[in-house]
Amino acid sequence: MWLCVFLLYSVLQESSGCTLLSDSERTFIKSPGESVLLPCSCPPDQHRINPDRVTWTKDQTAVSNDTESYRGRVWMFNQNHSRNFSLLISDLTEVDSGLYTCAADEKDVPNIMLQVKGLIIKTLEACKATATLDCTNNLLSQIDSITDQELPKKDVEDTLKFLITQQNSHITGKTNQDGLVSSFNRMLNATEKLVSTLVNKVKTNSSVSISLENIEVRVFVVGQNYSLKEMLQLHTPYADIEIDLNGIAANNMNQGHAAVAFMSYTNMSNSSLFSATTMTNTTKLMSAVVSATLPKTQNRSLGKPVNFTLMHLAELRPNYVHSCVYWNETDWVTDGCTRIKTNHSYTVCSSSHLSTFALIMQINPRQSEDRFKVINMVVVSFGLVFLGLALLTFAFCWKNPRVINTARINLCISLLLGHLLFLLTHTLVKKKYQLACAVLAGIMHFLFLSAFVWMFIEALMLFLAIKNLSRPKSKHKEVLNWKLLTLVGYMVALIVVGVSAGVEPNGYSSEECWLVTSKGFNWSFLGPVFFILASNMILFSFISISLRSSLARLNNQVSQINKNRTIFFKTMAQFVIFGCPWILGVFTANTEALEIIFLILNSQQGTFIFIVHCVLSKEVRQQYRKLLCRSCVTTYYVTSVTEVQTTQG
């Protein structure tokens, strides 16, 4: 009987497996790309069968080739034939860091700590030990080189905490404006790069939240097997974001995958960086600075505008101007960023692109704004009066081809309507009817662009006239008839505006009533304008050469050449008057004096046209003399008849 009991005890002992061998918790420190062997085995003196089940876990997550993040990188030694169950992990990454546990028959050994430290973490540790400017710059450079890496959340937190802490200290850079701007841009880029390492490819969805003293981070990732029922909303204590992540993921290039990262910086309101680079003494930062990106997302086009809710850091004063702005790497600008709602506690901003955003308040803008509004109304109205007089004069002299032509009339019509809409948008529509403002911006784009096309057509007609020593006749008349010119003059501008609106539907600002500068959309106007100005310069060079050679060759037609030369100088003066203000307009950003000069010169184009083509025209003066003489004769005749009738009566 005792023999049976002993045999039964031996069988039970063998079926229970072995006790895994481990003296104490161990730590392995490795670098990315290396391999590590995590030990786990049965004691050699135990003559028992292998355990029924051996598993490895990291932070309570299974580690095997069935796990996507470890697939093809892990191998367990002789699992079926020996008592060695050590785990080999190859091609290590920072994400592999953590506590690993080997379990046999649900009995664990002490944890094994694996730390995979890349250059960024090693540099961070060095910078913490000896904080120097070179060390911080080296860290920023290494972060800037990040492409498609993944980092553990703790490493990202530690690095962010260090960088944000150093932002306003002597480590991050200079005291001059250029140095501050450069340091801030590097800080933004480093933050976005670090946060992008939190994004991993998933089939459903995942999210990460980081809350530090000076920054809040929210990351949300969607995969092919997950669909949001509505717009995604991410919340932080000082700001929220609402974005159509489903629409972005649905893009063919993204194949159902998309990620959004939202950062809220809460230590910027008193930053010397902002006061030195983005604000004048009359502006104040009224919200947290927020950034939004689409990390590891191939196609980053937005199908719908993104809305930001910015909590006020101080009370808004109703008499001051509040603007939603974004950082364009040198300054705060408003293009493509619209304020759609404001109350006492928060403001909602809408943007057609992702960037770094904030809410600013202009402390003392009214005097400058009111002065600009008065100047705008006076000078534009003055110019419109003379444009109207010029058109009336052309109508009065419609039989004289030296006074009018198709191009000149349509040029004046385009300018008249363009300046009239400009006056309307900046006095009645702006900031009141935003949709109408954007539509009128598109119409003004068309009208001013067509004015430049007509200026080019007039120069081209003058070139042909000089070349043939007369107005275009016979063969040339068939080519340059008024119907064809009208079609070309307006269709070219219409095509440019149509293509521009199709490529960038949000290109027309609903606040400024003009083209936005984001994504270079303003070049849909400036590009054709500069091309036409360059073409006109070439034409005028050819005309000047033709005039000189014709004057030397054709003595009997000197009078005709002199007439064409007069027309040439008038057209050249018109080119300078019309083209130069728009060239000046490129340099008026944030410069009130240049902006006023641009407004005055640009609004007086009609005045200059009236002076050059009407007041200084001998033919026009003769027509007006005839009109005055007829008026005087008629008045004298009526007066005489009246006196005779009175005498006879």
C-alpha positions as CSV (number, residue, x, y, z in Angstrom):
1,M,0.0,0.0,0.0
2,W,2.8,2.4,0.9
3,L,4.4,1.7,-2.5
4,C,1.2,2.7,-4.3
5,V,1.0,6.0,-2.4
6,F,4.6,6.8,-3.3
7,L,4.1,6.1,-7.0
8,L,0.9,8.3,-7.0
9,Y,2.9,11.2,-5.4
10,S,5.7,10.9,-7.9
11,V,3.2,11.1,-10.8
12,L,1.5,14.2,-9.3
13,Q,4.9,15.9,-8.9
14,E,5.9,15.3,-12.5
15,S,2.6,16.5,-13.9
16,S,3.0,19.8,-12.0
17,G,5.9,20.9,-14.2
18,C,9.1,22.6,-13.1
19,T,9.8,25.6,-11.0
20,L,11.3,28.3,-13.3
21,L,14.8,29.4,-12.4
22,S,15.4,33.1,-11.6
23,D,17.4,34.6,-8.8
24,S,16.0,38.1,-8.8
25,E,14.6,40.8,-11.1
26,R,17.1,41.7,-13.8
27,T,17.4,44.8,-16.1
28,F,18.7,44.7,-19.7
29,I,19.7,48.0,-21.4
30,K,19.9,47.9,-25.2
31,S,19.9,50.2,-28.2
32,P,17.4,50.2,-31.1
33,G,18.3,47.6,-33.7
34,E,20.0,45.2,-31.3
35,S,18.8,41.8,-30.0
36,V,18.3,40.6,-26.5
37,L,17.9,37.2,-24.9
38,L,15.6,37.2,-21.9
39,P,16.4,34.1,-19.7
40,C,13.8,31.6,-18.5
41,S,14.5,27.9,-17.7
42,C,13.9,25.0,-15.4
43,P,16.5,24.0,-12.7
44,P,18.9,21.3,-14.0
45,D,18.4,19.2,-10.9
46,Q,14.7,18.8,-11.4
47,H,14.0,15.5,-13.3
48,R,10.4,16.3,-14.2
49,I,8.6,16.6,-17.5
50,N,8.3,20.0,-19.2
51,P,5.6,22.3,-18.0
52,D,2.2,22.1,-19.7
53,R,2.4,25.8,-20.9
54,V,5.0,28.5,-21.0
55,T,4.0,32.1,-21.9
56,W,5.8,35.5,-22.1
57,T,4.0,38.8,-21.5
58,K,5.0,42.4,-21.5
59,D,3.0,44.7,-19.3
60,Q,0.3,42.0,-19.3
61,T,0.3,41.8,-23.1
62,A,1.2,38.5,-24.8
63,V,4.6,38.4,-26.6
64,S,4.6,36.0,-29.5
65,N,4.7,36.0,-33.3
66,D,0.9,36.2,-33.3
67,T,1.2,39.7,-31.8
68,E,1.4,42.2,-34.6
69,S,4.1,44.4,-33.1
70,Y,6.4,41.3,-32.5
71,R,5.6,39.4,-35.6
72,G,8.8,37.9,-37.1
73,R,11.0,39.2,-34.3
74,V,10.6,36.8,-31.4
75,W,11.8,33.1,-30.9
76,M,11.6,30.8,-27.8
77,F,14.4,28.4,-27.4
78,N,13.7,24.7,-27.7
79,Q,10.2,25.0,-26.4
80,N,9.2,21.4,-27.0
81,H,12.5,19.5,-26.2
82,S,14.3,21.1,-23.3
83,R,13.8,23.1,-20.2
84,N,15.2,26.4,-21.7
85,F,12.3,28.8,-22.5
86,S,14.4,31.9,-23.0
87,L,13.0,34.5,-25.4
88,L,15.1,36.1,-28.1
89,I,13.8,39.5,-29.5
90,S,15.6,41.0,-32.5
91,D,15.4,44.4,-34.2
92,L,14.6,46.1,-30.9
93,T,12.8,49.5,-30.9
94,E,12.1,51.9,-28.1
95,V,8.5,50.6,-27.9
96,D,9.8,47.2,-26.8
97,S,10.9,48.7,-23.5
98,G,8.9,47.4,-20.5
99,L,8.5,44.6,-17.9
100,Y,8.6,41.1,-19.3
101,T,7.3,38.0,-17.4
102,C,7.9,34.3,-18.1
103,A,5.1,32.1,-16.8
104,A,5.0,28.3,-16.6
105,D,1.7,26.7,-15.6
106,E,0.5,30.1,-14.5
107,K,3.5,30.5,-12.1
108,D,5.5,33.7,-12.8
109,V,9.2,34.4,-12.2
110,P,10.3,37.8,-11.1
111,N,9.9,40.5,-13.8
112,I,12.7,41.3,-16.3
113,M,13.0,45.0,-17.1
114,L,14.1,45.7,-20.7
115,Q,15.1,49.3,-21.6
116,V,15.7,50.1,-25.2
117,K,17.3,53.6,-25.3
118,G,17.7,55.4,-28.6
119,L,19.9,58.4,-29.3
120,I,17.1,60.7,-28.3
121,I,16.7,59.3,-24.8
122,K,20.4,59.0,-24.3
123,T,20.9,62.6,-25.3
124,L,18.0,63.6,-23.0
125,E,19.6,62.0,-20.1
126,A,22.9,63.7,-20.9
127,C,21.1,67.1,-21.2
128,K,19.5,66.6,-17.8
129,A,22.8,65.9,-16.3
130,T,24.7,68.8,-17.9
131,A,22.2,71.3,-19.4
132,T,24.0,73.2,-22.2
133,L,22.9,75.0,-25.3
134,D,24.8,72.6,-27.5
135,C,23.2,69.6,-25.8
136,T,19.7,71.0,-26.3
137,N,20.4,71.8,-30.0
138,N,21.8,68.3,-30.4
139,L,18.5,66.9,-28.9
140,L,16.4,69.0,-31.2
141,S,18.4,67.9,-34.2
142,Q,17.9,64.2,-33.4
143,I,14.2,64.8,-32.9
144,D,14.0,66.6,-36.2
145,S,15.5,63.5,-37.9
146,I,12.5,61.3,-36.8
147,T,10.7,59.8,-39.7
148,D,8.5,56.7,-38.9
149,Q,9.6,55.8,-35.4
150,E,7.5,54.8,-32.4
151,L,8.5,55.8,-28.9
152,P,7.0,54.7,-25.5
153,K,4.7,57.2,-24.0
154,K,7.0,57.7,-21.0
155,D,9.9,58.7,-23.2
156,V,7.8,61.2,-25.1
157,E,6.5,62.7,-21.8
158,D,10.0,63.0,-20.4
159,T,11.4,64.7,-23.6
160,L,8.4,67.0,-23.9
161,K,8.7,68.0,-20.2
162,F,12.4,68.9,-20.7
163,L,11.9,70.9,-23.9
164,I,8.9,72.9,-22.7
165,T,10.7,73.7,-19.5
166,Q,13.7,75.1,-21.4
167,Q,11.5,77.1,-23.8
168,N,11.9,80.5,-22.1
169,S,15.3,79.9,-20.6
170,H,18.8,80.8,-22.0
171,I,19.2,77.3,-23.4
172,T,16.7,77.7,-26.2
173,G,18.3,80.6,-28.0
174,K,18.7,84.3,-28.6
175,T,17.3,87.4,-27.2
176,N,16.9,89.0,-30.7
177,Q,13.7,88.6,-32.7
178,D,15.2,86.3,-35.4
179,G,16.7,84.0,-32.8
180,L,13.4,83.8,-30.9
181,V,11.4,83.0,-34.0
182,S,13.9,80.3,-35.0
183,S,13.8,78.7,-31.5
184,F,10.0,78.7,-31.4
185,N,9.7,77.1,-34.8
186,R,12.2,74.4,-33.8
187,M,10.2,73.9,-30.6
188,L,7.0,73.5,-32.5
189,N,8.5,71.1,-35.0
190,A,10.2,69.0,-32.2
191,T,6.9,68.7,-30.3
192,E,5.0,67.6,-33.4
193,K,7.7,65.1,-34.3
194,L,7.7,63.6,-30.8
195,V,3.9,63.4,-30.7
196,S,3.9,61.6,-34.1
197,T,5.9,58.7,-32.5
198,L,2.8,57.9,-30.3
199,V,0.9,56.9,-33.5
200,N,0.9,53.2,-34.4
201,K,-1.1,51.4,-37.1
202,V,-4.2,49.8,-35.7
203,K,-7.2,48.0,-37.2
204,T,-9.8,49.7,-35.0
205,N,-8.8,52.7,-33.0
206,S,-6.4,53.9,-30.3
207,S,-5.9,57.1,-28.3
208,V,-3.1,58.6,-26.2
209,S,-3.4,61.4,-23.7
210,I,-0.5,63.3,-22.1
211,S,-1.0,66.0,-19.4
212,L,2.0,68.0,-18.3
213,E,2.3,71.3,-16.5
214,N,2.7,73.4,-19.7
215,I,1.3,71.2,-22.4
216,E,-1.7,68.9,-23.1
217,V,-1.5,66.3,-25.9
218,R,-4.3,64.3,-27.4
219,V,-3.7,61.7,-30.1
220,F,-6.5,59.7,-31.8
221,V,-5.9,56.9,-34.5
222,V,-8.5,55.2,-36.6
223,G,-8.0,52.0,-38.7
224,Q,-9.8,50.2,-41.5
225,N,-12.2,48.4,-39.1
226,Y,-13.4,51.5,-37.3
227,S,-15.7,54.3,-38.3
228,L,-16.7,57.4,-36.3
229,K,-20.4,58.2,-36.3
230,E,-19.8,62.0,-36.3
231,M,-17.0,64.6,-36.3
232,L,-14.2,63.6,-33.9
233,Q,-13.9,65.9,-30.9
234,L,-10.7,66.0,-28.7
235,H,-10.8,68.0,-25.4
236,T,-8.1,69.7,-23.3
237,P,-8.7,72.0,-20.3
238,Y,-8.1,75.1,-22.4
239,A,-9.0,74.2,-26.0
240,D,-11.0,71.6,-28.1
241,I,-10.8,70.5,-31.7
242,E,-13.5,69.2,-34.0
243,I,-12.3,67.4,-37.1
244,D,-13.7,65.1,-39.8
245,L,-11.2,62.2,-39.3
246,N,-13.5,59.8,-41.1
247,G,-13.4,61.8,-44.2
248,I,-9.6,62.0,-44.1
249,A,-9.3,58.2,-43.5
250,A,-11.7,57.5,-46.4
251,N,-9.3,59.1,-48.9
252,N,-7.9,56.4,-51.3
253,M,-4.3,57.2,-50.4
254,N,-5.0,56.7,-46.7
255,Q,-6.7,53.3,-47.1
256,G,-8.9,53.7,-44.0
257,H,-6.0,54.8,-41.7
258,A,-5.7,58.3,-40.3
259,A,-4.4,60.0,-37.1
260,V,-4.8,63.4,-35.6
261,A,-2.6,65.0,-32.9
262,F,-3.8,68.0,-30.9
263,M,-1.4,70.0,-28.7
264,S,-2.4,72.8,-26.3
265,Y,0.4,75.0,-24.9
266,T,-0.6,76.7,-21.7
267,N,2.5,78.8,-20.9
268,M,2.6,81.2,-23.7
269,S,0.5,84.2,-22.5
270,N,3.4,86.0,-20.9
271,S,6.1,84.6,-23.1
272,S,8.8,87.0,-24.3
273,L,8.9,85.1,-27.5
274,F,5.3,86.1,-28.5
275,S,5.7,89.7,-27.4
276,A,8.9,90.0,-29.4
277,T,7.9,88.2,-32.6
278,T,4.2,88.1,-33.0
279,M,2.7,90.9,-31.1
280,T,3.1,94.7,-31.1
281,N,2.5,96.8,-28.0
282,T,-1.2,97.0,-29.0
283,T,-2.0,93.3,-29.1
284,K,-2.5,90.6,-26.5
285,L,-2.7,86.8,-26.6
286,M,-6.1,85.8,-25.2
287,S,-6.0,82.0,-25.4
288,A,-3.8,79.0,-25.2
289,V,-1.7,78.3,-28.3
290,V,-2.8,75.1,-30.0
291,S,-1.4,73.0,-32.8
292,A,-3.0,70.3,-34.8
293,T,-1.4,67.8,-37.2
294,L,-2.1,64.6,-39.1
295,P,0.9,62.4,-38.3
296,K,1.7,59.4,-40.4
297,T,-1.2,60.2,-42.6
298,Q,-0.3,60.1,-46.3
299,N,-3.0,62.4,-47.7
300,R,-3.6,65.3,-45.4
301,S,-6.2,67.2,-47.4
302,L,-9.2,68.5,-45.4
303,G,-12.6,67.8,-46.8
304,K,-14.3,70.0,-44.2
305,P,-13.0,73.0,-42.2
306,V,-11.6,72.2,-38.7
307,N,-13.1,74.0,-35.7
308,F,-11.1,75.0,-32.6
309,T,-12.7,76.1,-29.4
310,L,-10.3,78.4,-27.5
311,M,-11.0,79.2,-23.8
312,H,-10.4,82.9,-22.9
313,L,-7.5,83.5,-20.5
314,A,-8.8,86.9,-19.7
315,E,-12.0,88.9,-20.2
316,L,-12.6,90.1,-23.8
317,R,-13.3,93.8,-24.1
318,P,-16.2,94.4,-26.6
319,N,-14.6,97.6,-28.0
320,Y,-11.5,95.8,-29.1
321,V,-10.9,93.6,-32.2
322,H,-10.6,89.9,-31.6
323,S,-9.0,87.8,-34.3
324,C,-8.4,84.1,-34.9
325,V,-4.9,83.8,-36.2
326,Y,-2.4,81.1,-37.2
327,W,1.4,81.0,-37.1
328,N,3.1,81.2,-40.6
329,E,6.6,80.6,-39.2
330,T,7.3,84.4,-38.9
331,D,4.1,86.1,-37.7
332,W,0.5,85.7,-36.8
333,V,-1.9,85.9,-39.9
334,T,-5.6,85.6,-40.3
335,D,-5.9,84.2,-43.9
336,G,-8.0,81.0,-43.9
337,C,-8.8,81.3,-40.2
338,T,-12.3,82.7,-39.3
339,R,-13.9,83.5,-36.0
340,I,-17.4,82.0,-36.1
341,K,-18.6,82.3,-32.5
342,T,-17.7,84.2,-29.4
343,N,-19.2,84.5,-25.9
344,H,-17.8,85.6,-22.5
345,S,-15.8,82.4,-22.0
346,Y,-14.7,81.0,-25.3
347,T,-14.3,81.7,-29.0
348,V,-14.8,79.2,-31.9
349,C,-12.4,79.5,-34.8
350,S,-12.7,77.7,-38.1
351,S,-9.8,77.0,-40.4
352,S,-9.4,75.4,-43.8
353,H,-5.9,74.0,-42.9
354,L,-4.0,72.7,-39.9
355,S,-1.3,74.8,-38.2
356,T,-0.6,76.5,-34.9
357,F,-3.5,78.8,-33.8
358,A,-4.4,81.3,-31.2
359,L,-6.8,84.1,-30.3
360,I,-5.5,87.6,-30.1
361,M,-7.0,90.9,-29.0
362,Q,-6.0,94.3,-30.4
363,I,-5.9,96.7,-27.5
364,N,-6.0,100.0,-29.3
365,P,-7.0,99.4,-32.9
366,R,-9.9,101.7,-33.4
367,Q,-8.2,104.9,-34.2
368,S,-6.1,103.3,-36.9
369,E,-9.0,101.2,-38.2
370,D,-11.4,104.2,-38.4
371,R,-8.7,106.3,-40.1
372,F,-8.1,103.6,-42.7
373,K,-11.9,103.3,-43.3
374,V,-12.3,107.0,-43.9
375,I,-9.3,107.2,-46.2
376,N,-10.6,104.1,-48.1
377,M,-14.1,105.6,-48.6
378,V,-12.8,109.0,-49.7
379,V,-10.1,108.0,-52.1
380,V,-12.0,105.1,-53.7
381,S,-15.1,107.3,-54.2
382,F,-12.9,110.0,-55.7
383,G,-11.3,107.5,-58.2
384,L,-14.8,106.2,-59.1
385,V,-15.9,109.7,-60.1
386,F,-13.1,110.1,-62.5
387,L,-13.5,106.5,-63.9
388,G,-17.2,107.5,-64.6
389,L,-16.1,110.7,-66.3
390,A,-13.6,108.8,-68.4
391,L,-16.3,106.4,-69.6
392,L,-18.6,109.3,-70.3
393,T,-15.9,111.0,-72.3
394,F,-15.2,107.8,-74.3
395,A,-18.9,107.5,-75.0
396,F,-18.9,111.2,-76.2
397,C,-15.9,110.5,-78.5
398,W,-17.0,107.1,-79.7
399,K,-16.4,108.0,-83.3
400,N,-12.7,108.9,-82.8
401,P,-10.5,105.8,-82.9
402,R,-7.6,107.7,-81.4
403,V,-9.5,108.4,-78.3
404,I,-11.2,105.1,-77.6
405,N,-10.8,101.4,-78.4
406,T,-12.3,98.2,-77.2
407,A,-9.5,97.4,-74.8
408,R,-9.5,100.8,-73.1
409,I,-13.3,100.9,-72.6
410,N,-13.4,97.4,-71.1
411,L,-10.4,98.2,-68.9
412,C,-12.3,101.2,-67.4
413,I,-15.4,99.1,-67.0
414,S,-13.5,96.3,-65.1
415,L,-11.8,98.9,-62.9
416,L,-15.1,100.7,-62.2
417,L,-16.9,97.6,-61.1
418,G,-13.9,96.2,-59.2
419,H,-13.4,99.4,-57.2
420,L,-17.1,99.7,-56.6
421,L,-17.2,96.2,-55.1
422,F,-14.1,96.9,-53.1
423,L,-15.8,99.9,-51.6
424,L,-18.9,97.9,-50.9
425,T,-17.2,95.0,-49.2
426,H,-15.1,97.2,-46.9
427,T,-18.0,99.4,-45.8
428,L,-21.1,97.3,-45.8
429,V,-20.3,93.6,-46.2
430,K,-17.0,93.0,-44.4
431,K,-17.4,91.1,-41.1
432,K,-21.2,91.2,-41.4
433,Y,-22.2,88.9,-44.3
434,Q,-19.3,86.4,-44.5
435,L,-20.6,84.3,-47.3
436,A,-21.3,87.3,-49.5
437,C,-17.9,88.6,-48.6
438,A,-16.2,85.5,-50.0
439,V,-18.4,85.5,-53.2
440,L,-17.6,89.2,-53.8
441,A,-13.9,88.4,-53.3
442,G,-14.1,85.9,-56.2
443,I,-15.9,88.5,-58.4
444,M,-13.2,91.1,-57.6
445,H,-10.5,88.6,-58.4
446,F,-12.2,88.2,-61.8
447,L,-12.6,92.0,-62.5
448,F,-9.1,93.1,-61.5
449,L,-7.6,90.2,-63.4
450,S,-9.6,91.0,-66.5
451,A,-8.4,94.6,-66.2
452,F,-4.8,93.4,-66.5
453,V,-5.8,91.3,-69.5
454,W,-7.3,94.3,-71.2
455,M,-4.2,96.3,-70.5
456,F,-2.1,93.6,-72.2
457,I,-4.5,93.6,-75.1
458,E,-4.2,97.3,-75.5
459,A,-0.4,97.1,-75.6
460,L,-0.7,94.3,-78.1
461,M,-3.0,96.3,-80.4
462,L,-0.5,99.3,-80.1
463,F,2.3,97.0,-81.1
464,L,0.4,95.8,-84.2
465,A,-0.5,99.4,-85.0
466,I,3.1,100.6,-84.8
467,K,4.2,97.7,-86.9
468,N,1.8,98.5,-89.6
469,L,1.9,102.3,-89.2
470,S,-1.8,102.4,-88.8
471,R,-4.7,100.9,-86.8
472,P,-5.2,97.1,-87.5
473,K,-7.0,97.0,-90.9
474,S,-8.0,94.4,-93.5
475,K,-6.3,91.2,-92.4
476,H,-5.6,92.5,-88.9
477,K,-9.0,93.8,-88.5
478,E,-10.4,90.3,-89.0
479,V,-8.1,88.9,-86.4
480,L,-8.7,91.7,-83.8
481,N,-12.4,92.5,-84.1
482,W,-14.1,93.6,-81.0
483,K,-16.1,90.4,-80.5
484,L,-13.0,88.3,-80.4
485,L,-11.2,90.8,-78.1
486,T,-14.2,90.8,-75.7
487,L,-14.2,87.0,-75.6
488,V,-10.5,86.8,-74.9
489,G,-10.5,89.7,-72.4
490,Y,-13.0,88.1,-70.1
491,M,-12.6,84.4,-70.7
492,V,-8.9,84.4,-69.7
493,A,-9.8,85.9,-66.3
494,L,-12.8,83.6,-65.9
495,I,-10.7,80.5,-66.6
496,V,-8.1,81.5,-64.0
497,V,-10.7,82.3,-61.3
498,G,-12.6,79.1,-62.1
499,V,-9.5,76.8,-61.9
500,S,-8.4,78.6,-58.7
501,A,-11.7,78.2,-57.0
502,G,-11.9,74.5,-58.1
503,V,-8.4,73.7,-56.7
504,E,-8.9,75.6,-53.5
505,P,-12.6,76.3,-52.7
506,N,-11.7,78.0,-49.4
507,G,-9.3,80.4,-51.1
508,Y,-11.5,83.5,-50.7
509,S,-11.4,85.0,-47.3
510,S,-14.7,85.6,-45.6
511,E,-13.2,88.2,-43.3
512,E,-10.8,90.2,-45.5
513,C,-13.0,89.9,-48.6
514,W,-9.9,89.0,-50.7
515,L,-7.7,86.1,-51.5
516,V,-6.1,84.2,-48.6
517,T,-2.3,83.9,-48.6
518,S,-2.2,80.3,-47.1
519,K,-1.0,77.6,-49.5
520,G,0.0,80.4,-51.9
521,F,-3.5,81.0,-53.1
522,N,-2.9,84.7,-53.6
523,W,-0.5,83.8,-56.4
524,S,-3.6,82.8,-58.5
525,F,-3.8,86.6,-58.9
526,L,-0.2,87.8,-58.5
527,G,1.1,85.1,-60.9
528,P,-0.9,86.2,-63.9
529,V,-0.4,89.9,-63.0
530,F,3.4,89.6,-62.9
531,F,3.3,87.6,-66.1
532,I,1.2,90.3,-67.9
533,L,3.5,93.1,-66.5
534,A,6.6,91.2,-67.8
535,S,4.9,90.7,-71.2
536,N,4.0,94.3,-71.4
537,M,7.5,95.3,-70.7
538,I,8.7,93.1,-73.6
539,L,6.0,94.6,-75.9
540,F,7.0,98.1,-75.0
541,S,10.6,97.3,-75.7
542,F,9.7,96.1,-79.2
543,I,7.4,99.1,-79.8
544,S,10.2,101.5,-78.8
545,I,12.6,99.8,-81.2
546,S,10.0,99.8,-84.0
547,L,9.3,103.6,-83.5
548,R,12.9,104.5,-83.8
549,S,13.5,102.4,-86.9
550,S,10.3,103.6,-88.5
551,L,11.1,107.3,-87.9
552,A,14.5,106.9,-89.6
553,R,13.0,104.9,-92.6
554,L,9.7,106.7,-93.4
555,N,10.1,110.4,-93.6
556,N,6.8,110.9,-95.5
557,Q,4.9,109.2,-92.6
558,V,6.5,111.2,-89.8
559,S,3.2,112.6,-88.6
560,Q,1.6,109.1,-88.3
561,I,4.7,107.9,-86.4
562,N,4.5,110.8,-84.1
563,K,0.8,110.1,-83.4
564,N,1.7,106.5,-82.6
565,R,4.5,107.6,-80.5
566,T,2.2,109.8,-78.5
567,I,-0.2,106.8,-78.0
568,F,2.8,104.7,-77.0
569,F,3.8,107.1,-74.2
570,K,0.3,107.4,-73.0
571,T,-0.1,103.6,-72.9
572,M,3.3,103.3,-71.2
573,A,2.2,105.8,-68.6
574,Q,-1.0,103.8,-68.1
575,F,1.1,100.7,-67.6
576,V,3.2,102.3,-64.9
577,I,0.1,103.8,-63.2
578,F,-1.8,100.6,-63.2
579,G,1.0,98.0,-62.6
580,C,3.2,99.7,-60.0
581,P,0.6,99.9,-57.2
582,W,0.0,96.2,-57.4
583,I,3.7,95.5,-57.2
584,L,3.8,97.7,-54.1
585,G,0.8,95.8,-52.7
586,V,3.0,92.7,-52.3
587,F,5.1,94.5,-49.6
588,T,2.3,96.1,-47.6
589,A,1.7,93.3,-45.1
590,N,1.7,94.6,-41.5
591,T,2.9,98.1,-42.7
592,E,0.2,100.7,-42.3
593,A,2.0,103.4,-44.2
594,L,2.6,101.3,-47.3
595,E,-0.9,100.0,-47.1
596,I,-2.3,103.6,-47.2
597,I,0.0,104.5,-50.1
598,F,-1.1,101.4,-52.0
599,L,-4.7,102.2,-51.4
600,I,-4.3,105.8,-52.6
601,L,-2.4,104.9,-55.8
602,N,-4.6,101.9,-56.6
603,S,-7.8,103.8,-56.1
604,Q,-6.7,106.7,-58.3
605,Q,-6.2,104.6,-61.5
606,G,-9.4,106.1,-62.9
607,T,-8.1,109.6,-62.1
608,F,-4.9,109.0,-64.0
609,I,-6.7,107.4,-66.9
610,F,-8.9,110.5,-67.1
611,I,-5.9,112.8,-67.1
612,V,-3.8,110.8,-69.6
613,H,-6.5,109.9,-72.1
614,C,-8.9,112.8,-71.7
615,V,-7.4,115.9,-70.3
616,L,-4.1,115.5,-72.1
617,S,-5.8,114.4,-75.4
618,K,-5.9,117.1,-78.1
619,E,-8.9,115.3,-79.8
620,V,-10.9,115.2,-76.6
621,R,-10.3,118.9,-75.9
622,Q,-11.4,119.7,-79.4
623,Q,-14.6,117.7,-78.9
624,Y,-15.4,119.5,-75.7
625,R,-14.7,122.9,-77.3
626,K,-17.2,122.0,-80.1
627,L,-19.7,120.9,-77.5
628,L,-19.3,124.1,-75.5
629,C,-19.5,126.2,-78.6
630,R,-22.7,124.5,-79.7
631,S,-24.0,125.0,-76.2
632,C,-23.1,128.7,-76.2
633,V,-24.6,129.2,-79.7
634,T,-27.8,127.4,-78.7
635,T,-28.0,129.4,-75.5
636,Y,-27.4,132.7,-77.4
637,Y,-30.1,131.7,-80.0
638,V,-32.7,130.8,-77.4
639,T,-31.9,134.1,-75.5
640,S,-32.2,136.2,-78.7
641,V,-35.5,134.6,-79.7
642,T,-36.9,135.1,-76.3
643,E,-35.9,138.8,-76.3
644,V,-37.5,139.4,-79.8
645,Q,-40.7,137.7,-78.7
646,T,-40.8,139.9,-75.6
647,T,-40.2,143.1,-77.6
648,Q,-42.9,142.2,-80.1
649,G,-45.2,141.3,-77.3
